[in-house]
Amino acid sequence: MLDRILLALTLASALGCGLIAGVFFAFSTFVMKALDRLPSPQGIAAMQFINIAVINPWFMLVFLGTAAACLVLAVSSILRWHNPGAPYLLWGCLLYLFGTILVTMAFNVPRKDALAALDPATTPAARLWPVYVRSWTAWNHVRTAAAVAASALFILALCLPGPKRPWPNGTIERNRYPDARAAFRIVFAARSVQEPFLAPSVRYRQLCAPTCLDGIS
């Protein structure tokens, strides 16, 4: 049960980091460039409205919800350091928490608050606008790269093999981390339980079909 919860959190964190990286990537590559080409009053007013509109339940759910999931995964990766995917999980969590969340709070939010206090039509606002665009965009590059790297590390953690665990039939199989092949194990376990109750003709075809094919070849 715990493995499935960690699997869901890892998948959610990978998706959340990817979504946040996509939003920030858009600002780094074309949104800020477009605003910078506008006259200063229009660019400042547009950015002020964007900064207001971004505080909405959907964005904050992904932005802060991913951070909460990273906190849980960081603790679990330390406690389960023997798992091959644990280092990738920990580094992914640290990249998102420090490279995206902390950078946003320490560098982007103060600039947003300073811009919000300005009147777009004034001369001080026009002088501040080019500086704001350069500095805000530079730190946005940092948090974009951190979110992309965190998403990649979470995906790697999902793909790496995990610790060996017993299957229902007593054999040992190496699972994905933390439990990415749980559905397949359930299917195979159900099949192994049903096999003794199959009709004799069905079992005969399963057992003898390879032999018959070999004889034909």
Secondary structure, DSSP 4 states (H G I P E B T S, - for coil): -HHHHHHHHHHHHHHHHHHHHHHHHHIIIIIHHHHHHS-HHHHHHHHHHHHHHT-SHHHHHHHHHHHHHHHHHHHHHHHTTTSTTHHHHHHHHHIIIIIIIIHIIIIIHHHHHHHHTS-TTSHHHHHHHHHHHHHHHHHHHHHHHHHHHHHHHHHHHHHSEEEEEE-TTS-EEEEESSSTTHHHHHHHHHHHHHGGGS-HHHHHHHHHHHHHHHHH-
